[in-house]
Amino acid sequence: MSNDPIIEAQGLSKRFTVKKKTVEAVTDLTFQAAQGELVAFLGPNGAGKSTSL
C-alpha cells in the first residue's frame, strides 16, 4: 500500500447563522488519510465533526 493520501482536505471552514448570530462550526480544518488508514474525529457535541465529513 502507498502512503499517498486518498482523502485530503485543506482549509475547510463552515459558518452558519442561528438566531441572527454567526456560528463557526469548523475553522481551517486540514487533514489527510492514506489508503488502509483509520481516521476518527473526536470532540464534544457541536464541535463540527459531522459537518466536516
Secondary structure, 3 states (H helix, E strand, C coil): CCCCEEEEEEEEEEEEEECCEEEEEEEEEEEEEECCCCCCCCCCCCCCHHHHC
